[in-house]
Amino acid sequence: MRPEILFRLFASVTTLPGVGPRVAKLVERVAGEKVVDLCWHLPTGVVDRRFNPNIAEAPAGRVATLTVRVDSHEKPHGPRSPYRVLCSDDTGFMALVFFNARDDYVRRMLPEGSVRVVSGTVEEFHGGRQMTHPDYIVHLEEKATVQIVEPVYPLTAGLSPKVLVKALRAALQGLPELPEWLEPATLSSHGWQPWADSLRAAHSPESAGDLEPDAPARRRLAYDELLANQLALALVRARMRRARGRALKGDGALRARLRDLLPYRLTNAQQRAVEEIAVDMASPDRMLRLLQGDVGAGKTVVALHAMLVAVEEGAQAAFLAPTEILARQHFETLRPFAEGLGLRLRLLTGRDKGRPRAALLAELAAGEVDILVGTHALLQEDVVYRDLALAVIDEQHRFGVHQRLTLSSKGGGPVDVLVMTATPIPRTLTLTTYGDMDVSRLDEKPPGRTPIDTRAMPDSRIEEVVEGLGRAVARGAQAYWVCPLVEESETVDAAAAEQRHADLQRRFGERVGLLHGRMKAAEKDAVMERFVAGELAVLVSTTVIEVGVDVPNASIMVIEHAERFGLAQLHQLRGRVGRGSARSSCILLYGMPLGETAQQRLKVIRDTDDGFLIAEEDLRLRGAGELLGTRQSGLPEFRLADVEAHGELLAQAREDAASVLADDPELKSQRGAALRVLLYLFERDSAVRLLASG
């Protein structure tokens, strides 16, 4: 379905000069496997070769372009000494230095008596000037071929700048003339060039200023990417809305009885969210709402109110969690309320097999299940509902838009969707990730949550921490000990956790458990069940316990190498304690020396427990790239846009997308056709498929 005009951009990088299979693997590592990926691989620095002094005026440490006379060659004195070519001009002498160079090659490039232009970094050695492996050596009449201002690109071992730049130049020369998808007024108000000119300009910086996010070429490209993102989300939203919903009002009887069962009153924020959801569900349009709540803000109870609306109507609700541990936990949380209200609540996970699974699916299809809680297993083809009216999706960033659409199409008829996240997301990122949804925010904590005493201390005091832990365990307390994020590798992170587990087991014996991502699901569940039951006093873990795990008796959280974690992650981990009546504490052990950003991060986490404030600070300190890193895989990775630097462009792109679709919902106008090309360019193909499928 991709338009022919884009075929060249989506060809393999092996179609570019100098890129064979071996080089292609290296290019793929830094940029991607397609020509378009290489186009998005923008420079991060510049080398300015405009400084053109004579030898006497060339300072050490600076890149310079010099015109020199070749005087003589000095062969290496031994296997480790370099080959030196002595040169001069009217002001002094310098040496050009080559390691492991072939004699005939150097003599051919630099014959004695010739004049050459050389460019590279000037160094000082034994009181004289030298240049090691000059970047350029050309004849005087070829001086113009030395690139005066040269972009510097991120590389990987084995990939030379020359090979990358040669391939990039070919890619930029072959850019197709794409139809303009931006309005003339937008282009002129920002002073932007057409797309292809902007891309070439971004790859041809004249100074360091051209690398900044606010450089016109970079802003234009960022806007294109943000517009593709917002347009795709708006199309998903329009599709969800267009599929007519059903008015779900319920008689309120179950919800009234739930209020009597609850041991506390809802907070104002919970009450507000319950009402917003009820209004959405009562409308004939389909609900697509995001419920954002900080750690322990009481999202599950709000979701239960929504599910009861569906059940009061005689329909069914599904509750989808990202892991088996969380699915079981939600099931246990909901079970006492379901029993009190006479609801038929069931659990379905990947572990369910054979006859029990078949029996459960038969009950579900017959309408004998009111609420089904489960993992990805709920998305499987043979899971059929009699009348699914509401899908609740927990920790949405673990699931993509496709899975959201799959679950919402399971009902046979229209299905309302309520998405929940305990990861407070900055407002700008909410737009890029959940732009297709209405948002409810739970910004209050329910009463009774004990404040958590948070302290930071250097890891040189780890022995004190272990002794304190021993005293607390003797009193019956339970603790988490989270091991450092060593690198983006389950293997290495698991090894760190295994080492700490062995150390603590020597102190506390068999009451120390271990949990990490490389364990099988059944092993993880068994360890977690022992911790919940109080058989384990200390649980050593990697970040797999980050979201949602609820053990009220656990009152101590130790985070090793806390400086390696992002703020939002530290806040999530801290939220695992303070869930019961005992006084809770969180100890942040950090390695020395501590960088300035890490110091600020630890100060913020000590000073506040407001997840929304922490999320905004995390974005400010880390930038969106890291915040949207691989550990939060569902959030979009932008290649060209920086949502912090380009926040106002994001708002503009959102308005632009809404206005386009209001006038041209099928993108059939001249601009609409150009915008379809934009969606394909940024690989939002699924959004175009939504258009095609009506």
Buried (B, 14 or more C-beta within 10 A) or exposed (E): EBBEBBEBBBBBBBBBEBBEEEBBBBBBBBBBBBBBBBBBBBBEEBBBBEBBBBBEEBEEEEBBBBBBBBEEBEEBEEEEEBBBBBBBBEEBBBBBBBEEBEEEEBBEBBEEEEEBBBBBBBBEEEEEBBBBEBBBBBEEEEBEEBBBBBBBBEBEEEBEBEBBBBBBBBBBEEBBEBBBBBEEEBBEEBEBBEBBEBBBBBBBBEEEEBBEBEBBBBBBBBBBBBBBBBBBBBBBBBBBBEBEBBEBEBEEEBBEBBEEEEEEEBBEBBBBBBEBBBEBBBBEBBBBBBBBBBBBBBBBBBBBBBBBBBBBBEBBBBBBBBBBBBBBBBBEBBBEBBEEBEBBBBBBBBBBEEEEBEEBBEBBBEBEBBBBBBBBBBBEEEBBBBBBBBBBBBBBBBBEBEBBBBBBBBBEEBBBBBBBBBBBBBBBBBBBBBBBBBBBBBBBBBEEBBEBEBEBBEBEEBEEBBEBBBEBBEEEBBBBBBBBBBEEEBEEBBBBBBEBBEBBBEEBEEBBBBBBBBBEBEEBBEBBEBBBEEEBBBBBBBBBBBBBBBBEBBBBBBBBBBBBBBBBBBBBBBBBBBBBEBBBBBBBBBBEEBEEEBEBBBEBBBEBBBBBBBBBBBBEBBBBEEBBBEBBEBBBEBBBBBBBBBBEBBBBBBEBBBEBBEEBBEBEEEBBBBBBBBBBBBBBEBBBEBBEEE
